[in-house]
Amino acid sequence: MSALPARTAASLKGQPWRPAPLIRQPWLRWGLPLLGLAYLVAAFSTISVDWGRVARGLDRARTVFGGFLTPDFLSRWEFIQLGILESLAMTVAATALGIVLSVPFAFGAARNISPLPVYLACRAVVAAGRSFQEIVIAIFFVVMVGFGPLAGALTLAFATIGFLGKLLAEEIEEIDPRPLEAVRATGGSWLQQMAYGVVPQVLPRFVGLSVYRFDINFRESSVIGIVGAGGIGGALNTSISRYEYSTTAAILIVIIAIVLLTEYASGIIRKRVQ
């Protein structure tokens, strides 16, 4: 007679079945959590907390939140409007430029349609676009081209290339190869193979990703402006530095409203194209 499974044997003996422990050695099973806890305590102990400074910060927080209760849209409306229009212009330009430039890099970064040297080069560019936060990239572009919306647009375009390039390349690698092979069997050129065998399969997904990236770019434009890359983020930073917290509250409310509208619109568009 063959031996019963361990779970059945344990049940027959009246003992509840228990899964095997991930770490069999008891000293290691208990030692690792204790070591992690000790490291966590040591890490927190290195953070020097000035409780007097925390108390003063709470007093300042009351002043800040007091301004948020009375947002001021009127006295600095032209200032707010200029920042919003600048952010929208940056977002549109950066998204359009990023979409155009991301397509060749995405096709080159797809392993199933590109030779190895092209694949490695395009993958390196796409990885570089995804390796840094937008605010870090913005600092470099501000140094290169100076303060203003141009630095912001270049920053968002560079980030868009990394975002769309990676996701579109992964989409291309997962296509059904039969349409591509059919075009190749008829003697179609490489461009014809891409146009008729690849693009129809990835176009709906690419449109949805592009709309989603537009939504991301507008939100990021309010962050990179803090380092001088233009947009509503610059207006936000200026109002905070001037202690105009009522204006700060108004800017944040406008940003939230526009983000909600763009997110709602992008959601509708993505549902229609996918």
C-alpha positions as CSV (number, residue, x, y, z in Angstrom):
1,M,0.0,0.0,0.0
2,S,1.3,3.5,-0.9
3,A,1.9,5.9,1.9
4,L,-0.9,8.5,2.5
5,P,-0.1,12.2,1.9
6,A,1.2,14.1,4.9
7,R,-2.0,16.2,5.1
8,T,-4.3,13.1,5.1
9,A,-2.1,11.3,7.6
10,A,-2.1,14.3,10.0
11,S,-5.9,14.5,9.7
12,L,-6.3,10.8,10.5
13,K,-4.2,11.3,13.7
14,G,-6.5,14.0,14.8
15,Q,-3.9,16.8,14.4
16,P,-4.6,19.9,12.4
17,W,-2.6,20.3,9.3
18,R,0.0,23.0,9.2
19,P,2.0,24.2,6.3
20,A,5.8,23.7,6.4
21,P,7.6,26.8,7.7
22,L,9.4,28.9,5.2
23,I,12.6,28.8,7.3
24,R,13.1,25.5,9.0
25,Q,15.9,26.5,11.5
26,P,14.1,27.9,14.6
27,W,17.1,30.2,15.5
28,L,17.1,31.7,12.0
29,R,13.2,31.9,11.9
30,W,13.2,34.0,15.1
31,G,16.6,35.7,14.7
32,L,15.8,37.4,11.4
33,P,12.7,39.3,12.7
34,L,14.6,40.3,15.8
35,L,17.5,41.5,13.7
36,G,15.1,43.5,11.5
37,L,13.5,45.1,14.6
38,A,16.9,46.0,16.0
39,Y,17.9,47.7,12.8
40,L,14.5,49.6,12.7
41,V,15.1,50.9,16.2
42,A,18.7,51.9,15.3
43,A,17.4,53.7,12.2
44,F,14.9,55.7,14.1
45,S,17.5,56.5,16.8
46,T,19.6,58.3,14.1
47,I,16.8,60.7,13.4
48,S,17.4,63.7,15.7
49,V,14.0,65.1,16.6
50,D,13.9,68.6,17.9
51,W,10.6,68.7,19.8
52,G,10.8,72.4,20.3
53,R,11.0,72.8,16.5
54,V,8.1,70.5,16.1
55,A,6.0,72.6,18.5
56,R,6.9,75.8,16.6
57,G,6.0,74.0,13.4
58,L,2.5,73.2,14.8
59,D,2.0,76.9,15.4
60,R,2.9,77.7,11.8
61,A,0.7,74.9,10.6
62,R,-2.3,76.7,12.2
63,T,-1.4,79.8,10.2
64,V,-1.1,77.8,7.0
65,F,-4.4,76.0,7.5
66,G,-6.1,79.2,8.5
67,G,-5.2,80.5,5.0
68,F,-6.7,77.4,3.5
69,L,-10.0,78.1,5.1
70,T,-10.2,81.4,3.2
71,P,-8.9,80.8,-0.4
72,D,-8.3,84.0,-2.3
73,F,-9.1,83.7,-6.0
74,L,-9.6,87.3,-6.9
75,S,-6.5,89.4,-5.8
76,R,-4.0,87.1,-7.7
77,W,-6.3,85.6,-10.3
78,E,-4.2,86.8,-13.3
79,F,-1.1,85.3,-11.6
80,I,-2.9,82.0,-11.1
81,Q,-4.4,82.0,-14.6
82,L,-1.0,82.6,-16.2
83,G,0.5,79.6,-14.3
84,I,-2.4,77.4,-15.3
85,L,-2.1,78.3,-19.0
86,E,1.6,77.8,-18.9
87,S,1.2,74.4,-17.3
88,L,-1.4,73.4,-20.0
89,A,0.9,74.6,-22.8
90,M,3.8,72.7,-21.3
91,T,1.7,69.5,-20.9
92,V,0.4,69.6,-24.5
93,A,3.8,70.3,-26.1
94,A,5.6,67.8,-23.9
95,T,3.0,65.0,-24.5
96,A,3.0,65.6,-28.3
97,L,6.8,65.6,-28.5
98,G,7.1,62.6,-26.2
99,I,4.6,60.6,-28.2
100,V,6.3,61.3,-31.5
101,L,9.8,60.4,-30.1
102,S,8.6,57.4,-28.1
103,V,7.3,55.4,-31.1
104,P,10.7,54.7,-32.8
105,F,12.3,53.9,-29.4
106,A,9.4,51.6,-28.5
107,F,9.7,49.7,-31.8
108,G,13.5,49.5,-31.4
109,A,13.1,48.3,-27.8
110,A,10.8,45.4,-28.8
111,R,12.8,42.2,-28.8
112,N,10.6,40.3,-31.3
113,I,11.0,42.9,-34.2
114,S,14.4,44.5,-33.6
115,P,18.0,43.3,-34.0
116,L,20.0,42.9,-30.8
117,P,22.2,46.1,-31.2
118,V,19.1,48.3,-31.9
119,Y,17.2,46.6,-29.1
120,L,20.0,47.3,-26.5
121,A,20.5,50.9,-27.6
122,C,16.7,51.7,-27.5
123,R,16.3,49.9,-24.2
124,A,19.1,52.0,-22.7
125,V,17.3,55.2,-23.8
126,V,14.0,54.0,-22.4
127,A,15.6,52.9,-19.2
128,A,17.3,56.3,-18.8
129,G,13.9,58.0,-19.2
130,R,12.5,56.0,-16.4
131,S,15.5,56.0,-14.0
132,F,15.0,59.5,-12.6
133,Q,12.1,61.4,-11.1
134,E,10.8,64.3,-13.1
135,I,12.1,66.9,-10.6
136,V,15.6,65.6,-10.9
137,I,15.5,65.8,-14.7
138,A,14.0,69.3,-14.4
139,I,17.0,70.4,-12.4
140,F,19.3,69.3,-15.3
141,F,17.2,71.0,-17.9
142,V,17.0,74.2,-15.9
143,V,20.8,74.3,-15.8
144,M,21.0,73.6,-19.5
145,V,18.3,76.0,-20.9
146,G,17.5,78.3,-18.0
147,F,14.3,78.9,-16.0
148,G,11.0,78.8,-17.7
149,P,8.5,76.5,-19.4
150,L,11.0,75.3,-22.0
151,A,12.8,73.4,-19.3
152,G,9.5,72.0,-18.0
153,A,8.4,70.9,-21.5
154,L,11.7,69.1,-22.2
155,T,11.5,67.4,-18.8
156,L,8.0,66.1,-19.3
157,A,8.9,65.0,-22.9
158,F,11.9,63.1,-21.7
159,A,9.8,61.3,-19.0
160,T,7.1,60.6,-21.6
161,I,9.6,58.8,-23.9
162,G,10.6,56.5,-21.0
163,F,7.0,55.9,-20.0
164,L,5.4,55.3,-23.4
165,G,8.5,53.6,-24.8
166,K,8.6,50.9,-22.2
167,L,4.9,50.1,-22.1
168,L,4.5,50.2,-25.9
169,A,7.6,48.0,-26.3
170,E,6.1,45.4,-23.9
171,E,2.8,45.6,-25.9
172,I,4.6,45.0,-29.2
173,E,6.4,42.0,-27.7
174,E,3.0,40.4,-26.7
175,I,1.3,40.8,-30.2
176,D,-0.1,37.9,-32.1
177,P,2.7,37.0,-34.6
178,R,0.5,35.6,-37.3
179,P,-0.5,38.9,-38.9
180,L,3.1,39.9,-39.0
181,E,4.1,36.6,-40.5
182,A,1.4,36.9,-43.1
183,V,2.6,40.3,-44.3
184,R,6.2,39.0,-44.3
185,A,5.1,36.0,-46.4
186,T,3.6,38.2,-49.1
187,G,6.9,39.9,-49.5
188,G,6.0,43.1,-47.6
189,S,8.8,45.5,-46.6
190,W,9.7,46.1,-43.0
191,L,7.6,49.3,-42.9
192,Q,4.7,47.4,-44.4
193,Q,5.1,44.6,-41.8
194,M,5.0,47.2,-39.0
195,A,2.1,49.2,-40.5
196,Y,-0.2,46.2,-41.2
197,G,1.1,43.5,-38.8
198,V,2.0,45.5,-35.6
199,V,0.3,48.9,-35.5
200,P,-3.3,47.7,-35.7
201,Q,-2.7,45.4,-32.7
202,V,-1.1,48.0,-30.5
203,L,-2.8,51.3,-31.6
204,P,-5.8,51.2,-29.2
205,R,-3.5,50.5,-26.2
206,F,-1.1,53.2,-27.3
207,V,-3.8,55.8,-27.6
208,G,-5.0,55.0,-24.1
209,L,-1.5,55.2,-22.7
210,S,-0.9,58.5,-24.4
211,V,-4.1,60.0,-22.9
212,Y,-3.1,58.7,-19.5
213,R,0.4,60.2,-19.8
214,F,-1.2,63.6,-20.6
215,D,-3.0,63.3,-17.3
216,I,0.3,62.5,-15.5
217,N,2.2,65.3,-17.3
218,F,-0.2,68.0,-16.0
219,R,0.1,66.8,-12.5
220,E,3.9,66.6,-12.8
221,S,4.0,70.2,-14.2
222,S,2.8,71.5,-10.8
223,V,5.8,69.7,-9.2
224,I,8.7,70.6,-11.5
225,G,7.7,74.3,-11.4
226,I,9.0,74.4,-7.9
227,V,12.6,74.1,-9.2
228,G,12.0,76.8,-11.8
229,A,10.7,74.8,-14.7
230,G,7.7,77.0,-15.2
231,G,4.0,76.3,-14.9
232,I,1.6,76.5,-12.0
233,G,4.2,75.0,-9.7
234,G,6.2,78.2,-9.9
235,A,3.2,80.2,-8.9
236,L,2.6,77.8,-6.0
237,N,6.2,78.2,-4.8
238,T,6.0,82.0,-5.1
239,S,2.8,82.2,-3.1
240,I,4.3,80.0,-0.3
241,S,7.6,82.0,-0.2
242,R,5.5,85.2,0.2
243,Y,3.4,83.6,3.0
244,E,0.3,84.2,0.9
245,Y,-1.4,81.1,2.1
246,S,-4.9,82.2,0.9
247,T,-3.5,82.4,-2.6
248,T,-1.7,79.0,-2.1
249,A,-5.1,77.5,-1.2
250,A,-6.7,78.9,-4.3
251,I,-3.9,77.5,-6.5
252,L,-4.2,74.1,-4.9
253,I,-8.0,74.1,-5.4
254,V,-7.6,75.0,-9.1
255,I,-5.0,72.3,-9.6
256,I,-7.2,69.6,-7.9
257,A,-10.2,70.7,-10.1
258,I,-8.2,70.5,-13.3
259,V,-6.6,67.2,-12.4
260,L,-10.1,65.7,-11.7
261,L,-11.4,67.0,-15.0
262,T,-8.5,65.6,-17.0
263,E,-8.6,62.3,-15.2
264,Y,-12.3,62.0,-15.9
265,A,-11.9,62.9,-19.6
266,S,-8.9,60.6,-20.0
267,G,-10.9,57.7,-18.4
268,I,-13.7,58.2,-20.9
269,I,-11.3,58.3,-23.9
270,R,-9.4,55.2,-22.7
271,K,-12.6,53.3,-22.4
272,R,-13.7,54.3,-25.9
273,V,-10.4,53.3,-27.6
274,Q,-9.6,50.1,-25.8
